[in-house]
Amino acid sequence: VTGASFFVFSGALKSSSGYLAKSSIVEDGVMVQITAENMDSLRQALREMKDFTIICGKVDAEDPQEHVHIQWVEDDKNFSKG
């Protein structure tokens, strides 16, 4: 589990790259490179406020190396108050 100050999602990963998706730590955040098709699905999930999972790693890998889970939680109105 990794906490981050920010996330960057890039839809520029080519299907021919051999990767489902790639993630990397950038400063105190995380960058996730996904295909354009996966970006469309991510945008739709965000609009509908639905959880979304991105599987990272090589297409032909037996076990996926990483998962990026986007989860909606209860609104905490007392967070960073003021």
ABEGO torsion letter per residue (X at the ends): XBBBABBBBBAABBAAAGBABBBBBBEABBBBBBBAAAAAAAAAAAAAGBBBBBBBEBAABABBABBBBBBBBBBBAABGBX
